[in-house]
């Protein structure tokens, strides 16, 4: 088992210095500067297919390390999105939401997070809660949160509540501040921070103009079901109301109660293509 796999299973994250070389990092930074932005719940930059292709061999090589790991097997990756503080990115402690709504688990889900514009080494990083520290201090809570997602942690008067933003209610109440368990890897441009999908993380600060590309790897063969998708609460409905992709997911589950993830993602892709064609037609008619 490689060092990267060991660290992801034990701690949930691993810092890989110099994952991209200078030319690759600068090419992605230029791709961000020249790119398009898409706003749903928040504003993200769209990584072009050409930019992803530039680093795709490195991503594929990374994923080969998980081929014989039953417990954690991300095997395919898609496009990438740029998270930029100048676009308002500044998140508190959370497990990722929308990837969990789609994948319905984070067990085989890897976030490959790479700063491409990073003015200062010690600032505007990602803070993380290592899995082993969470497990040590709150084992019962972590047993409910492991491999999950769509959770938000809030601290008040020295205590932390963790909300279930998928189905409602609380996952856990902790008698300490989650911040006490945090670590902050100092990332340079071109470094990679590999994160399991169930990692609690937050923006360190938004004081510098940091841009990072996030590429998500997943297992296309897991099963997703209508019953899980239709579980809801006000927080989840807010996400759904602000992103048209959920209409495509609902349509897919109208036809079938269960399918593998790759089938669902194909339905989402076709629906996005239809929206883009409709928008182009409307723009052409207006000109």
C-alpha positions in Angstrom: 0.0 0.0 0.0 1.5 3.4 -1.0 2.1 6.2 1.4 -0.7 8.3 -0.2 -3.2 5.5 0.2 -2.1 4.9 3.8 -2.5 8.6 4.7 -5.9 8.9 3.1 -7.2 5.9 4.9 -5.7 6.9 8.3 -5.9 10.7 8.2 -8.2 11.5 5.3 -5.8 13.8 3.5 -2.3 14.0 2.2 -0.1 16.9 1.0 1.8 16.2 -2.2 4.4 19.0 -2.8 5.1 19.9 -6.4 2.4 17.7 -8.0 2.4 20.0 -11.0 5.5 21.6 -12.5 5.8 25.3 -13.1 4.7 25.2 -16.7 1.5 23.2 -15.9 0.7 25.5 -13.0 1.1 28.6 -15.1 -1.0 27.1 -17.9 -3.9 26.4 -15.4 -3.5 29.9 -14.0 -3.9 31.3 -17.5 -6.8 29.0 -18.1 -8.5 30.5 -15.1 -7.8 34.1 -16.1 -9.1 33.5 -19.6 -12.0 31.3 -18.7 -15.7 31.3 -18.1 -17.5 31.4 -14.8 -20.7 29.6 -13.8 -22.8 30.7 -10.8 -25.3 28.4 -9.1 -24.9 28.2 -5.4 -21.5 29.9 -5.7 -19.3 31.2 -8.5 -16.8 28.7 -9.9 -14.4 29.0 -12.8 -14.8 26.4 -15.6 -11.6 24.5 -16.4 -11.4 23.9 -20.2 -11.0 20.4 -21.6 -7.6 21.4 -22.9 -6.4 22.4 -19.4 -7.6 19.1 -17.9 -6.0 17.1 -20.7 -2.7 18.8 -19.9 -2.5 17.1 -16.5 -4.7 14.1 -17.1 -1.8 11.6 -17.2 -0.7 12.7 -13.7 -4.3 12.2 -12.5 -4.6 8.8 -14.1 -1.2 7.7 -12.6 -2.4 8.9 -9.2 -5.6 6.8 -9.4 -3.7 3.6 -10.2 -2.6 3.6 -6.6 -6.2 2.7 -5.6 -6.8 -0.1 -8.0 -6.3 -2.8 -5.3 -7.8 -0.9 -2.4 -11.3 -2.3 -1.7 -12.2 0.3 0.9 -11.4 3.4 -1.2 -11.4 3.1 -5.0 -11.8 6.3 -6.9 -11.2 5.3 -10.5 -12.5 8.0 -12.8 -12.3 11.7 -12.9 -14.2 14.4 -14.8 -13.6 18.1 -15.4 -12.3 20.6 -13.0 -13.6 23.8 -11.3 -11.6 26.8 -10.1 -12.3 28.0 -6.6 -11.2 31.7 -6.2 -11.4 33.9 -3.2 -11.9 36.9 -5.4 -15.2 35.2 -6.5 -16.4 35.0 -2.8 -15.1 31.5 -1.9 -14.9 31.5 1.9 -16.4 28.4 3.5 -16.7 27.4 7.2 -16.3 23.9 8.5 -18.3 21.4 6.4 -18.3 18.1 4.5 -19.0 18.6 0.8 -22.7 18.8 -0.1 -23.5 18.5 -3.8 -21.1 15.6 -4.4 -22.9 13.7 -1.7 -26.3 14.5 -3.0 -25.2 13.0 -6.4 -22.9 10.1 -5.3 -24.9 9.3 -2.1 -21.7 8.3 -0.4 -18.1 9.7 -0.2 -16.5 6.3 0.3 -14.9 6.3 -3.1 -14.6 10.0 -3.7 -11.4 12.0 -3.9 -10.9 15.7 -4.1 -7.7 16.7 -5.9 -7.2 20.3 -4.8 -4.3 22.2 -6.4 -3.6 25.9 -5.9 -2.6 27.5 -9.2 -2.4 31.1 -8.0 -1.1 31.3 -4.4 0.5 34.6 -3.3 1.5 33.5 0.2 2.5 30.1 1.5 1.1 30.4 5.0 -2.2 32.1 4.1 -5.5 31.3 2.3 -5.0 27.6 2.6 -7.5 24.9 3.5 -7.9 23.9 7.1 -8.8 20.2 7.6 -9.9 18.0 10.5 -7.8 14.8 10.3 -9.9 11.7 10.5 -7.7 10.1 13.2 -8.0 13.1 15.4 -11.8 13.3 15.0 -12.1 9.6 15.7 -9.9 9.9 18.8 -11.9 12.8 20.3 -15.5 11.9 19.2 -15.6 8.2 18.1 -19.4 7.9 18.2 -19.9 11.0 16.2 -17.3 10.0 13.6 -18.9 6.6 13.2 -22.1 8.4 11.9 -20.1 10.8 9.7 -17.5 8.5 8.1 -17.9 8.4 4.3 -20.8 10.8 4.5 -21.3 14.4 3.4 -23.7 17.3 3.3 -22.8 18.3 6.9 -22.1 21.8 8.4 -20.3 22.3 11.8 -21.1 25.4 13.9 -19.5 26.4 17.2 -21.1 28.4 20.0 -20.0 28.7 23.6 -17.3 26.1 23.3 -19.6 23.5 21.8 -20.0 22.3 18.2 -23.2 21.1 16.5 -23.0 19.2 13.2 -26.1 19.5 11.0 -27.4 16.9 8.6 -28.0 19.0 5.5 -29.2 16.0 3.5 -32.1 14.7 5.5 -32.4 17.3 8.3 -31.7 17.3 12.0 -28.3 16.9 13.7 -25.6 14.3 13.2 -23.9 15.2 16.5 -23.3 17.6 19.3 -19.7 17.9 20.6 -18.6 19.3 23.9 -15.6 21.1 22.3 -14.8 23.4 19.4 -14.1 21.5 16.2 -11.4 24.1 15.4 -9.3 22.5 18.2 -8.6 19.5 16.0 -7.7 21.3 12.9 -4.5 21.3 10.8 -3.6 23.7 8.0 -1.1 22.3 5.4 0.9 25.2 3.9 0.4 24.9 0.1 2.5 26.4 -2.7 1.2 26.8 -6.2 1.4 23.4 -7.9 1.1 21.4 -4.7 -1.8 19.0 -4.4 -3.9 18.5 -1.3 -5.7 15.1 -1.7 -8.9 15.0 0.4 -11.4 12.2 1.0 -14.9 13.4 0.4 -15.9 13.0 4.0 -13.2 15.4 5.3 -14.4 18.4 7.3 -12.6 21.4 5.9 -12.8 25.2 5.7 -11.2 28.2 4.0 -8.4 29.4 6.2 -9.0 33.0 5.2 -9.8 35.0 2.0 -7.2 37.7 2.6 -5.2 36.9 -0.6 -6.3 36.2 -4.1 -5.9 32.5 -4.2 -7.1 30.3 -7.0 -7.2 26.5 -6.8 -8.4 23.9 -9.3 -10.5 21.1 -7.8 -10.7 17.8 -9.8 -13.0 15.2 -8.4 -12.4 11.4 -8.8 -15.1 8.9 -8.1 -16.2 5.3 -8.6 -18.7 5.2 -11.6 -19.9 1.7 -10.6 -21.5 2.5 -7.3 -25.3 2.2 -7.1 -27.5 5.3 -6.5 -31.2 5.1 -5.6 -34.2 7.3 -5.7 -35.1 6.8 -2.1 -31.8 8.4 -1.0 -32.0 11.2 -3.4 -35.6 12.1 -2.4 -34.6 12.5 1.3 -34.7 16.2 1.9 -34.6 19.2 4.3 -34.6 23.0 3.9 -30.8 23.1 3.4 -30.9 20.5 0.6 -33.9 22.2 -1.0 -32.0 25.4 -1.1 -29.2 23.8 -3.1 -31.7 22.2 -5.4 -33.5 25.5 -6.1 -30.2 27.1 -7.1 -28.8 24.6 -9.5 -30.6 23.3 -12.6 -28.7 19.9 -12.5 -31.1 18.7 -9.9 -34.0 18.8 -12.4 -32.0 16.3 -14.5 -31.4 14.0 -11.5 -35.1 14.1 -10.6 -36.0 13.3 -14.2 -33.6 10.3 -14.2 -35.1 8.9 -11.1 -38.6 9.3 -12.5 -37.8 6.6 -15.0 -35.8 4.3 -12.7 -35.6 3.6 -8.9 -31.9 2.7 -9.1 -28.9 2.9 -11.4 -25.2 3.0 -11.4 -23.6 6.4 -11.0 -22.2 6.5 -14.5 -25.7 6.2 -15.9 -27.0 9.0 -13.7 -24.0 11.2 -14.7 -24.7 10.6 -18.4 -28.3 11.7 -17.9 -27.0 14.9 -16.2 -24.5 15.5 -19.0 -27.2 15.2 -21.7 -29.5 17.6 -19.8 -26.7 20.1 -19.6 -26.0 19.8 -23.3 -29.7 20.5 -24.0 -29.7 23.6 -21.7 -26.6 24.9 -23.5 -28.1 24.4 -26.9 -31.3 26.1 -25.8 -29.3 29.1 -24.5 -27.3 29.4 -27.7 -30.6 29.3 -29.7 -32.1 32.0 -27.5 -29.0 34.2 -27.8 -28.9 33.8 -31.6 -32.6 34.7 -31.9 -32.0 37.9 -29.8 -29.1 39.1 -32.0 
